[in-house]
Amino acid sequence: MSASAAQIQESIQEPRVKNILISQAEPPQRAQYDELERKYDVRIDFVPFVTLEGLTEKEYRKNRVYPNDYTAIIFTSRHAVDHFFRLCGEMRIKMSDETKYFCATEAIANYLQKYINFRKRKVFNGTRSITELRAYILKNKGEKFYLPCSDQGNPEITSFFKELSVPLQEAIMYRTVNNDLSELADVKYDIIAFFTALEIKSIFEQFPEFKQEDRRICVFGTAALKAVSERGLTVNIQAGTPEAPSIAVALENYLRKSNSSGN
């Protein structure tokens, strides 16, 4: 692209945004979103599309798979951390101090301190994904790996471990339940932001005729991107990238173009 063409491309403004729907519960700390509302004159609503419901101890015991039989635990979310230690507590299982923990992000690794005495040499983390820990996993391939997950499983992680030829035990510890979205039937948003593929599945299960029309769609990560694309929709805003590590940052990057003065 020539310099002049790049300048023209850069100067093109997106249609103005008046309201945004985020498909998760409102975060306890929403200062970033408050700032977006103030700075770009938009309204941001939070409506959780799905709820995570933990398995009971009785339900989990039917699996006959026990966490303390494993030496390395894979965590891909804070929900997984919470349900793992909840069930360990209910089953009166105490994990060995030598257990190793492999976390998708630093935030998840730090969250572990809620449950364990943090020992850096026993906790490994990526920046966005477990797949970034290939070298550490291969170095520890003699460990017995265990993946707490939802009833949807985690195909990306299981495929990754299969590629590495490292055995991995999946353990369903919580399930996803659709929230009632009927109140959104007649509401129009300029942007809908999705964090997970399950939220996209939820909206299509409740609104089978859902069409993108002139809505702009924001997604976080590759799983949500894939789910949206498989539905024949267009992703306009992508988060979980170096340029936009969070939904809030991705939205600001877009709003800077769409809601700047003069548009």
N, C-alpha and C positions, 0 to 999 in steps of 0.2 A: 504494500500500500504506500502511495506517495505521501510526502509530508502534508501537502494540502488536503488530500483525501482523509488522512488521519485527523487533521484539525476539524474538518467538516463532521466526521464521525463523532468526535469528542463533543462538538457543539450541539449535537442533536439531543433535545430534551425529551424525556419520557412523559407520558400523560400524567397530569397531577394526581396525587393520591390523597384521598380524604379520610379513608378508614382502613384499618388492617385487622385481620383476625389471626390470632396465634392459637394453634390447636393443642395447647397445654394449659395447665393451671397457672394462675398468676404467681410469679415467683415472689418469695418473701422480700427480696431486694430488687426493686424494679426501677432504680434510679436512671439506668440507661434508657429505659422505655419512656419514663417521664420526660427526660431531656429531648427525646425524639418528638414527643407530642408537642412540647413547648416550642422547639426550634423549627419544626416543619409544619406546624398547625395540622396535625393529624390526630385521629382517635384510634387507640389501640385497645382491642378487646381480647381477653383470654378466655377460651372455652375449651376445657379438656375433652378431646374426642374419645379417649379410652381411659379406663381405670385398670390398674394392676392389682390383682387380688391374690394374696398369698395362699398357697396350699396349706391345709392343716397338717399337723404332725401325723395324724392317722392316714391321710391321703398320701403324704410323702413316703411313709414307711412301706407302702405297697410296692415301691420301686426296689426295695432291698438293696439300695445303694447308699453307703454311709460316708459322709465327708471325711471322717478321720481315718478312712482306709486309703486316703490319697495324700500326696505330699506337696502338690503344687496346685493352687487354685487360680482360675482365670476369671477376672471380673471385667465386664464390659459396661457396667452402669452402677450407679449408687443403689438403684433398686435391687440389683443382684446382691450387693454387699449386705443390705438390710435384711433381705429374706434369707440369705445364707446364715447369718449369725442368729436371726430369730429362730430358725428351725434347729440350729445347733443347740441353742438354749433350751428349746422345748423338748429336745431329745436327750438333754443332759450330756451333750458331746462337747468335749474340750479339745480344741485343735492343738497339736504339738507346737511348741515354741520354735521348732525348726521348719515349720511349714513355710513354703515360699509362695508369694503372691505376685501374679502377673496382671497388671492393670492397663486398660486401654489408654488412660490419660493420667496426667499428674494430679488432676482434681480428684479422681477416683482413688488414687494412691494415698493422697492426703486424707481423704474421707475415712480410710481404714483406721486411722488413729482413734476413731470413735470406739473401736472394738478391740484393737490389739496394741501392744507396746511396739511402737514403730522402730523397726531395725532396718536401716537402709539396705544392708546387704541381702535382706530377705524379701525386699519389695522392688519390683521392676516396673517401669511404666513407659508407654509410648507417649506421643503428643496427641494423636488422633485415633490410633487403632492398635490392636494387639499385633497386627501383621508387621508393625515396625520393630517388634521384639524377636524377629526371626533368629538373630545370632544368639540371644540369651536363651531362647527356647531350645535351640540345637545344643547349646553348651550344657543344658540341664535335661537333655532328652531321656536320661535315666530316671527322672522323677515320674510319679504317677499323676497325670494331669486331670483336673476335674473342672467342669464348666457349669456353674449355676445359670439357669436360663428360664425363659418363659415357655409356655406351651407352644409357642411358634418356633422354638429352637433358635439356632444361630448358624445358618448355612455357611455364612462367610467364614466363621471361625472353624467350623468342622472341616470345611474344604481346605482351609489353610493348613490345619494339622495333618490332614490326609496327604497333602502335597509334601509336607515335611517328613512323612512316615513316622510320626510321633503319635502313639495311642492317646485318645482323649475320651473321657467319660462325660457325656451330657447328663445333667440332672435338672429336671423341671421342678422349679420351686415356687413359681407363681404363674398366674394365667392373666390373659388380657380380656377385658369385658368392654363392649361398646357402651358409651354413654349416650343417652337420648339427645339427639341433635334436632328434634322436630321444631324447636323454636327458631332454628336458623333457616327454615324452609323459605321464608319470604324476605330474608335479610341479604342485602347485597354488599359485598366488600370488594375494595379495589385490589387488595393483596390478601392471599391466604398463605400462612407460613406453616409448613409441616416439619416436624422433627424426625418422625419415624414412618416406616412403611405401614405400620399398623393403623396410624391415623388416616392414611389415604384409603386403606381397606375399609375403615369404619365409615367414611363419608360415602363411599360407593355402595356399601351394604344398606345404608339408610336412604340414600338418594341415588338409585340406580341410573337415573337419567341425567345425573350431574354433568354439566358442560362448562368448560372453562370460559367461553365467550371472551369478554375483554378483561377478565380478571388476570392479575399477574400472580404467578405462583413462586413462592420461595421455599427452598428445601435445605435441610441440614444433612450433609453426608451422602455417601454413595448409595446406601440402601434406599433412602427416600427418593433420591434422584432416579434410580432404576424403577421404583414402583410407580412414580408419576409418568415416566416415559412409557412404561408398559400399558398405561391407561390411555395413551394417545394424547397426553397433555404436554404443554410446553413449559419448561422451567425457565423463568425469567431472571430469578435471583438465586444464587447458590451460596450457601454458607458451609463452614467446615473446610475452608481453603486457607492457604497462607494469607491471601488478601482479605479474607472475611472469616476469621476463626469462629465467630458466633453469629447467631441470627440477628442480634442487635446491630452488630457491625455491618453485616450484609445489607440490612434495611437502611442504615444510614448512608451507605455508599450509593444506594439506589435513590433515596429521597433527596440526596444532594443534587442529583440530576433532574428528578421529577418535580420537586417542590421549591426549587430555587426561585428567587425573586424574578418576576417577569414571566413565569410560566403559569 
